[in-house]
Amino acid sequence: MSEHVLEVCGSLKEAIQSIKDRLAETDSKSLEMWNWYKENMPEEIEGKSIEDKNWNDSIYLVYRNDFFIDECWLFEDSYDIESWLGEKWSDWDLWDYEDVNGFFKENLVVWKFHRNICNEKWNHYRKYSKPFIEGWSRKKEQTNFEPVPSFSVG
């Protein structure tokens, strides 16, 4: 397993259950921290909700929908996905595709699971997010191949 992958799941059903479990665990830790602040530093949370304090919690689900492989992958952030896709470049023979971005658009699915407060904060979340479980939504992310020119002299 790649160092960038949080978890590999054998099916989409297994991945969704793992995400639900991880989000519930995140909520539990957030509530525990919130209660600590209430007791020890109430001025830090005055006028804020628990979501205000934890708006940047998220998890990503990535899978191929072309039946090439049944595995699904979970990631903590988009940087991990970008690094991991660099590793998959040769594993999936992506250089054989005439249109790599077409491959990503048609065959690779990336969902970001985020707190509902993001829908209130940013219009693009509100517009493209769908409800998931209590307090959480999901938003489909786009993946693009960006060739970077490299030169050497010497």
Residue frames as a rotation matrix with the C-alpha (Angstrom) as fourth column:
MET 1
0.583 0.813 0.000 0.00
0.813 -0.583 0.000 0.00
0.000 0.000 -1.000 0.00
SER 2
-0.028 -0.560 0.828 1.24
0.498 -0.726 -0.475 3.45
0.867 0.399 0.299 -0.86
GLU 3
-0.686 -0.311 -0.657 2.31
0.727 -0.304 -0.616 5.75
-0.008 -0.900 0.435 1.95
HIS 4
-0.939 0.322 0.123 -0.23
-0.292 -0.932 0.215 8.28
0.184 0.166 0.969 0.64
VAL 5
-0.198 0.910 -0.364 -3.26
-0.146 0.339 0.929 5.99
0.969 0.237 0.066 1.01
LEU 6
-0.322 0.208 0.924 -5.14
-0.937 -0.213 -0.278 6.09
0.139 -0.955 0.264 4.28
GLU 7
-0.252 0.313 0.916 -6.95
-0.317 0.868 -0.383 2.80
-0.914 -0.387 -0.119 3.60
VAL 8
-0.780 0.082 -0.621 -7.60
-0.582 0.271 0.766 0.40
0.231 0.959 -0.164 0.72
CYS 9
-0.171 0.816 0.553 -11.08
-0.578 0.371 -0.727 -1.14
-0.798 -0.444 0.408 0.57
GLY 10
-0.822 -0.210 0.529 -12.10
0.159 0.808 0.567 -4.18
-0.546 0.550 -0.632 -1.47
SER 11
-0.317 0.774 0.548 -15.44
0.917 0.102 0.387 -2.76
0.243 0.625 -0.742 -2.57
LEU 12
-0.551 0.204 0.809 -17.37
-0.023 -0.973 0.229 0.48
0.834 0.108 0.541 -2.75
LYS 13
0.576 0.811 -0.103 -19.76
0.019 0.112 0.994 -0.78
0.817 -0.574 0.049 -0.05
GLU 14
0.389 -0.540 -0.746 -16.82
0.909 0.356 0.216 -1.48
0.149 -0.762 0.630 2.27
ALA 15
-0.648 -0.669 0.363 -15.34
0.634 -0.738 -0.229 1.97
0.421 0.082 0.903 1.53
ILE 16
-0.114 0.701 0.704 -18.62
-0.177 -0.712 0.680 3.76
0.978 -0.047 0.205 2.32
GLN 17
0.790 0.394 -0.470 -18.92
0.333 0.368 0.868 1.89
0.515 -0.842 0.159 5.62
SER 18
-0.035 -0.895 -0.445 -15.33
0.994 0.016 -0.110 2.76
0.105 -0.446 0.889 6.49
ILE 19
-0.647 -0.148 0.748 -15.99
0.253 -0.967 0.027 6.43
0.720 0.207 0.663 5.71
LYS 20
0.412 0.866 0.282 -19.10
-0.127 -0.252 0.959 6.43
0.902 -0.431 0.006 7.91
ASP 21
0.674 -0.218 -0.705 -17.07
0.705 0.472 0.528 4.88
0.218 -0.854 0.473 10.74
ARG 22
-0.408 -0.913 0.015 -14.22
0.888 -0.401 -0.225 7.36
0.211 -0.079 0.974 10.31
LEU 23
-0.417 0.325 0.849 -16.59
0.004 -0.933 0.360 10.34
0.909 0.154 0.388 10.20
ALA 24
0.722 0.677 -0.143 -18.38
0.093 0.109 0.990 9.12
0.686 -0.727 0.016 13.33
GLU 25
0.320 -0.709 -0.629 -14.98
0.947 0.266 0.182 8.78
0.039 -0.653 0.756 15.04
THR 26
-0.638 -0.526 0.563 -14.06
0.560 -0.818 -0.131 12.30
0.529 0.232 0.816 13.90
ASP 27
0.117 0.784 0.610 -17.33
-0.143 -0.595 0.791 13.62
0.983 -0.180 0.042 15.32
SER 28
0.785 0.156 -0.599 -16.68
0.494 0.426 0.758 11.84
0.373 -0.891 0.258 18.61
LYS 29
-0.176 -0.937 -0.303 -13.17
0.983 -0.154 -0.096 13.34
0.044 -0.315 0.948 18.89
SER 30
-0.570 0.019 0.822 -14.51
0.239 -0.953 0.187 16.78
0.786 0.303 0.538 17.98
LEU 31
0.525 0.832 0.180 -17.20
-0.035 -0.190 0.981 16.54
0.850 -0.521 -0.070 20.64
GLU 32
0.550 -0.421 -0.721 -14.63
0.828 0.388 0.405 15.44
0.110 -0.820 0.562 23.20
MET 33
-0.573 -0.802 0.171 -12.42
0.791 -0.595 -0.143 18.41
0.216 0.053 0.975 22.31
TRP 34
-0.216 0.608 0.764 -15.43
0.043 -0.775 0.630 20.75
0.975 0.169 0.141 22.33
ASN 35
0.783 0.532 -0.321 -16.34
0.288 0.146 0.946 19.63
0.551 -0.834 -0.039 25.85
TRP 36
0.056 -0.852 -0.520 -12.74
0.998 0.035 0.051 20.17
-0.025 -0.522 0.853 26.95
TYR 37
-0.700 -0.280 0.657 -12.88
0.416 -0.907 0.057 23.75
0.580 0.314 0.752 25.61
LYS 38
0.274 0.897 0.346 -16.21
0.051 -0.373 0.926 24.32
0.960 -0.236 -0.148 27.40
GLU 39
0.806 0.030 -0.592 -14.65
0.564 0.269 0.781 23.33
0.182 -0.963 0.200 30.71
ASN 40
0.155 -0.911 -0.382 -11.16
0.888 -0.041 0.458 24.82
-0.433 -0.410 0.803 30.34
MET 41
-0.843 -0.479 -0.244 -11.29
0.299 -0.795 0.527 27.66
-0.447 0.371 0.814 27.81
PRO 42
0.036 0.973 0.229 -14.91
0.819 0.103 -0.564 28.73
-0.572 0.208 -0.793 27.28
GLU 43
0.279 0.038 -0.960 -13.83
-0.199 -0.975 -0.096 32.10
-0.939 0.218 -0.265 25.86
GLU 44
-0.749 -0.654 -0.108 -12.25
-0.283 0.168 0.944 30.28
-0.599 0.738 -0.311 22.87
ILE 45
-0.827 0.469 0.310 -15.58
0.556 0.604 0.571 28.86
0.081 0.644 -0.761 21.71
GLU 46
-0.345 0.719 -0.603 -17.92
0.326 -0.511 -0.795 31.65
-0.880 -0.471 -0.058 22.75
GLY 47
0.177 0.565 -0.806 -20.38
-0.583 -0.600 -0.548 32.39
-0.793 0.567 0.223 19.94
LYS 48
-0.487 -0.407 -0.773 -19.14
-0.866 0.344 0.364 29.46
0.118 0.846 -0.520 17.83
SER 49
0.749 0.655 0.100 -20.63
-0.658 0.753 0.005 26.12
-0.072 -0.069 0.995 16.96
ILE 50
0.318 -0.623 0.715 -18.79
-0.071 0.736 0.673 22.82
-0.946 -0.265 0.189 17.00
GLU 51
0.604 -0.058 0.795 -18.78
0.763 0.330 -0.556 22.90
-0.230 0.942 0.244 13.17
ASP 52
0.948 -0.281 0.149 -17.21
-0.224 -0.922 -0.315 26.39
0.226 0.265 -0.937 13.17
LYS 53
0.424 -0.816 0.393 -14.26
-0.717 -0.037 0.697 24.95
-0.554 -0.577 -0.601 15.05
ASN 54
-0.275 -0.498 0.822 -13.92
-0.010 0.857 0.516 21.87
-0.961 0.133 -0.240 12.79
TRP 55
0.594 0.642 -0.485 -14.99
-0.436 -0.250 -0.864 23.10
-0.676 0.725 0.131 9.34
ASN 56
0.117 -0.638 -0.761 -11.88
-0.992 -0.042 -0.117 21.73
0.043 0.769 -0.638 7.61
ASP 57
-0.320 -0.147 0.936 -12.43
-0.355 0.934 0.025 18.05
-0.878 -0.324 -0.352 8.52
SER 58
0.463 0.483 -0.743 -12.62
-0.877 0.126 -0.465 15.95
-0.130 0.867 0.481 5.37
ILE 59
-0.245 -0.500 0.831 -11.85
-0.117 0.866 0.486 12.59
-0.962 0.022 -0.271 3.80
TYR 60
-0.094 0.126 -0.988 -11.56
-0.973 -0.220 0.064 11.57
-0.210 0.967 0.143 0.15
LEU 61
0.220 0.206 0.954 -12.79
0.024 0.976 -0.216 8.45
-0.975 0.070 0.209 -1.62
VAL 62
-0.157 -0.327 -0.932 -11.23
-0.936 -0.252 0.246 7.48
-0.315 0.911 -0.266 -4.96
TYR 63
-0.079 0.083 0.993 -12.23
0.095 0.993 -0.076 4.60
-0.992 0.089 -0.086 -7.23
ARG 64
-0.897 -0.167 -0.410 -12.23
-0.399 -0.097 0.912 3.60
-0.192 0.981 0.021 -10.87
ASN 65
0.000 0.972 0.235 -15.64
-0.470 0.207 -0.858 3.06
-0.883 -0.110 0.456 -12.42
ASP 66
0.131 -0.019 -0.991 -14.36
-0.984 0.122 -0.133 1.21
0.123 0.992 -0.003 -15.50
PHE 67
0.917 0.309 0.254 -14.22
-0.371 0.895 0.250 -2.19
-0.151 -0.323 0.934 -13.75
PHE 68
0.319 -0.893 -0.317 -10.42
-0.410 0.171 -0.896 -2.33
0.854 0.416 -0.312 -14.26
ILE 69
-0.746 -0.531 -0.402 -9.97
0.204 0.392 -0.897 -2.84
0.634 -0.751 -0.184 -10.52
ASP 70
0.239 0.936 -0.257 -12.47
0.522 0.099 0.847 -3.25
0.818 -0.337 -0.465 -7.67
GLU 71
-0.298 -0.434 -0.850 -10.41
0.954 -0.119 -0.274 -1.50
0.018 -0.893 0.449 -5.01
CYS 72
0.688 0.409 0.600 -11.36
0.315 -0.913 0.261 1.85
0.654 0.009 -0.756 -3.52
TRP 73
-0.338 -0.896 -0.289 -8.91
0.791 -0.105 -0.602 4.15
0.509 -0.432 0.744 -1.77
LEU 74
0.823 0.533 -0.196 -9.35
0.544 -0.640 0.542 6.59
0.163 -0.553 -0.817 1.09
PHE 75
-0.264 -0.900 0.347 -7.18
0.717 -0.424 -0.553 9.68
0.645 0.103 0.758 1.51
GLU 76
-0.057 0.167 -0.984 -6.83
0.883 -0.452 -0.128 12.46
-0.467 -0.876 -0.121 4.07
ASP 77
0.204 0.107 -0.973 -6.22
-0.104 -0.986 -0.130 15.26
-0.973 0.128 -0.190 1.58
SER 78
0.960 0.264 -0.094 -5.95
-0.098 0.000 -0.995 16.11
-0.263 0.964 0.026 -2.10
TYR 79
0.253 -0.943 -0.218 -2.15
-0.967 -0.252 -0.034 16.32
-0.023 0.219 -0.975 -2.00
ASP 80
-0.335 -0.334 0.881 -2.02
-0.438 0.883 0.169 12.62
-0.834 -0.330 -0.442 -1.09
ILE 81
0.597 0.613 0.517 -4.23
0.229 0.488 -0.842 11.82
-0.768 0.622 0.151 -4.09
GLU 82
0.850 -0.316 -0.422 -2.02
-0.527 -0.520 -0.672 13.85
-0.007 0.794 -0.608 -6.42
SER 83
-0.158 -0.965 0.212 1.11
-0.953 0.205 0.222 12.07
-0.258 -0.167 -0.952 -5.18
TRP 84
-0.177 0.185 0.967 -0.56
-0.127 0.970 -0.208 8.68
-0.976 -0.160 -0.148 -5.41
LEU 85
0.859 0.512 0.032 -1.74
-0.006 0.072 -0.997 9.34
-0.513 0.856 0.065 -8.99
GLY 86
0.362 -0.830 -0.425 1.89
-0.932 -0.320 -0.169 9.95
0.005 0.457 -0.889 -9.87
GLU 87
-0.542 -0.516 0.663 2.59
-0.574 0.804 0.156 6.40
-0.614 -0.296 -0.732 -8.70
LYS 88
0.139 0.726 0.673 -0.41
0.154 0.656 -0.739 5.04
-0.978 0.207 -0.020 -10.61
TRP 89
0.313 -0.059 -0.948 0.79
-0.796 -0.560 -0.228 6.66
-0.518 0.826 -0.222 -13.85
SER 90
-0.525 -0.590 -0.614 2.77
-0.826 0.527 0.200 3.56
0.205 0.612 -0.764 -14.82
ASP 91
-0.796 0.263 0.545 0.67
-0.104 0.828 -0.551 0.99
-0.596 -0.495 -0.632 -12.92
TRP 92
0.180 0.975 0.133 -2.36
0.184 0.100 -0.978 1.92
-0.966 0.200 -0.162 -15.01
ASP 93
-0.443 -0.463 0.768 -0.43
0.820 0.139 0.556 2.55
-0.364 0.876 0.318 -18.26
LEU 94
0.435 0.695 -0.572 -1.81
0.440 -0.718 -0.539 6.07
-0.786 -0.016 -0.619 -18.46
TRP 95
-0.370 -0.625 -0.688 0.79
-0.359 -0.586 0.726 7.08
-0.857 0.515 -0.008 -21.06
ASP 96
-0.830 0.090 0.550 -1.10
0.474 0.633 0.612 4.82
-0.293 0.769 -0.568 -23.53
TYR 97
0.201 0.976 -0.081 -4.16
0.817 -0.213 -0.535 7.08
-0.540 0.042 -0.841 -23.43
GLU 98
-0.314 -0.220 0.924 -4.49
0.794 -0.594 0.129 9.75
0.521 0.774 0.361 -26.10
ASP 99
-0.030 0.425 0.905 -6.60
-0.257 -0.878 0.403 11.83
0.966 -0.221 0.136 -23.74
VAL 100
-0.722 -0.328 -0.609 -5.51
0.453 0.441 -0.775 11.38
0.523 -0.835 -0.170 -20.12
ASN 101
-0.886 0.446 0.128 -7.97
-0.425 -0.668 -0.611 14.03
-0.187 -0.596 0.781 -18.91
GLY 102
-0.072 0.868 -0.491 -10.72
-0.826 0.224 0.517 12.13
0.558 0.443 0.701 -20.72
PHE 103
-0.280 -0.121 -0.952 -9.68
0.254 0.947 -0.195 9.01
0.926 -0.297 -0.235 -18.80
PHE 104
-0.968 -0.120 -0.222 -9.85
0.244 -0.224 -0.943 10.92
0.063 -0.967 0.246 -15.52
LYS 105
-0.639 0.770 -0.001 -13.21
-0.768 -0.638 -0.059 12.44
-0.046 -0.037 0.998 -16.38
GLU 106
0.118 0.736 -0.666 -14.78
-0.757 0.501 0.420 9.15
0.643 0.455 0.616 -17.49
ASN 107
0.282 -0.077 -0.956 -13.10
0.089 0.995 -0.054 6.52
0.955 -0.070 0.287 -15.31
LEU 108
-0.645 -0.566 -0.514 -11.81
0.576 0.083 -0.813 8.02
0.503 -0.820 0.273 -12.08
VAL 109
0.446 0.846 0.293 -14.25
0.264 -0.437 0.860 9.12
0.855 -0.306 -0.418 -9.39
VAL 110
-0.729 -0.635 -0.255 -13.11
0.488 -0.221 -0.845 11.33
0.480 -0.740 0.470 -6.51
TRP 111
0.470 0.871 0.144 -15.53
0.383 -0.349 0.855 12.25
0.795 -0.347 -0.498 -3.73
LYS 112
-0.762 -0.585 0.276 -14.68
0.014 -0.442 -0.897 14.69
0.647 -0.680 0.345 -0.97
PHE 113
0.266 0.794 -0.547 -16.64
0.733 0.201 0.649 14.17
0.626 -0.574 -0.529 2.25
HIS 114
-0.765 -0.509 0.394 -16.80
0.232 -0.789 -0.569 17.42
0.601 -0.344 0.722 4.21
ARG 115
-0.652 0.520 -0.552 -18.74
0.592 -0.105 -0.799 19.06
-0.473 -0.848 -0.239 7.01
ASN 116
0.171 0.863 0.475 -22.04
0.984 -0.171 -0.044 20.71
0.043 0.475 -0.879 6.13
ILE 117
0.462 -0.007 -0.887 -20.76
0.360 -0.913 0.195 24.10
-0.811 -0.409 -0.419 7.30
CYS 118
-0.678 -0.733 0.044 -18.68
0.288 -0.210 0.934 24.23
-0.676 0.646 0.354 4.10
ASN 119
-0.316 0.664 0.678 -21.96
0.928 0.070 0.365 24.43
0.195 0.745 -0.638 2.17
GLU 120
0.715 0.583 -0.385 -22.81
0.671 -0.727 0.144 27.58
-0.196 -0.362 -0.911 4.12
LYS 121
0.199 -0.749 -0.632 -19.35
0.202 -0.600 0.774 29.13
-0.959 -0.282 0.032 3.76
TRP 122
-0.706 -0.604 -0.369 -18.69
-0.279 -0.242 0.929 28.61
-0.651 0.759 0.003 0.05
ASN 123
0.152 0.837 -0.526 -21.05
-0.833 -0.179 -0.524 28.81
-0.533 0.518 0.669 -2.91
HIS 124
-0.172 -0.252 -0.952 -19.32
-0.846 0.533 0.012 26.08
0.505 0.807 -0.305 -4.96
TYR 125
-0.996 -0.077 0.034 -19.83
-0.083 0.818 -0.569 23.65
0.016 -0.569 -0.822 -2.08
ARG 126
-0.388 0.922 0.016 -23.48
-0.325 -0.120 -0.938 24.62
-0.863 -0.369 0.347 -1.74
LYS 127
0.135 0.448 -0.884 -24.01
-0.959 -0.165 -0.231 24.24
-0.249 0.879 0.408 -5.47
TYR 128
-0.003 -0.272 -0.962 -22.31
-0.726 0.662 -0.185 20.85
0.687 0.698 -0.199 -5.97
SER 129
-0.880 -0.366 0.301 -22.58
-0.468 0.565 -0.680 19.03
0.079 -0.739 -0.669 -2.63
LYS 130
0.047 0.867 -0.496 -25.01
-0.318 0.483 0.816 16.27
0.947 0.119 0.299 -1.79
PRO 131
0.370 0.137 0.919 -26.06
-0.927 -0.008 0.375 15.18
0.059 -0.991 0.124 1.71
PHE 132
-0.382 -0.518 -0.765 -24.28
-0.371 0.845 -0.386 12.14
0.846 0.137 -0.515 3.11
ILE 133
-0.059 0.386 -0.921 -24.84
0.833 0.527 0.168 11.50
0.550 -0.757 -0.353 6.82
GLU 134
0.838 0.511 -0.193 -25.80
0.525 -0.656 0.541 13.85
0.150 -0.555 -0.818 9.63
GLY 135
0.681 -0.543 -0.492 -23.44
-0.026 -0.689 0.724 16.82
-0.732 -0.480 -0.483 9.63
TRP 136
-0.432 -0.893 0.125 -21.59
-0.009 0.143 0.990 15.68
-0.902 0.427 -0.070 6.50
SER 137
0.746 0.560 -0.361 -21.94
-0.366 -0.107 -0.924 16.13
-0.556 0.821 0.125 2.75
ARG 138
-0.031 -0.757 0.653 -20.08
0.560 0.528 0.638 14.87
-0.828 0.386 0.407 -0.31
LYS 139
0.624 0.112 -0.773 -18.84
-0.464 -0.743 -0.482 16.73
-0.629 0.659 -0.412 -3.35
LYS 140
0.718 -0.371 0.588 -17.47
0.641 0.682 -0.352 15.25
-0.270 0.630 0.728 -6.55
GLU 141
0.300 -0.737 -0.606 -13.99
-0.236 -0.673 0.701 16.55
-0.924 -0.067 -0.376 -7.29
GLN 142
0.971 -0.049 -0.234 -12.41
-0.230 0.073 -0.970 16.95
0.064 0.996 0.059 -10.72
THR 143
0.331 -0.909 0.252 -9.08
0.254 0.343 0.904 15.35
-0.909 -0.235 0.345 -11.57
ASN 144
0.974 -0.049 -0.220 -6.90
-0.222 -0.393 -0.892 16.84
-0.042 0.918 -0.394 -14.28
PHE 145
0.396 -0.893 0.213 -3.59
0.863 0.441 0.245 15.88
-0.312 0.087 0.946 -15.80
GLU 146
0.958 -0.156 -0.242 -1.25
-0.196 -0.968 -0.155 18.86
-0.210 0.196 -0.958 -15.98
PRO 147
0.575 -0.805 0.144 1.96
0.778 0.483 -0.401 18.21
0.254 0.343 0.904 -17.93
VAL 148
0.835 -0.402 -0.376 4.89
-0.092 -0.775 0.625 20.12
-0.542 -0.487 -0.684 -16.54
PRO 149
0.802 -0.593 -0.074 7.75
-0.038 0.073 -0.997 20.88
0.597 0.802 0.036 -18.92
SER 150
0.769 -0.639 0.024 11.15
0.070 0.121 0.990 19.89
-0.636 -0.759 0.137 -17.64
PHE 151
0.841 -0.541 -0.021 14.45
-0.158 -0.208 -0.965 20.98
0.518 0.815 -0.261 -19.12
SER 152
0.690 -0.720 -0.069 18.06
0.256 0.154 0.954 20.20
-0.677 -0.676 0.290 -18.40
VAL 153
0.840 -0.537 -0.079 21.24
-0.340 -0.408 -0.847 21.64
0.423 0.739 -0.525 -19.81
GLY 154
0.422 -0.749 0.511 24.57
-0.781 -0.015 0.624 20.14
-0.460 -0.662 -0.591 -19.34
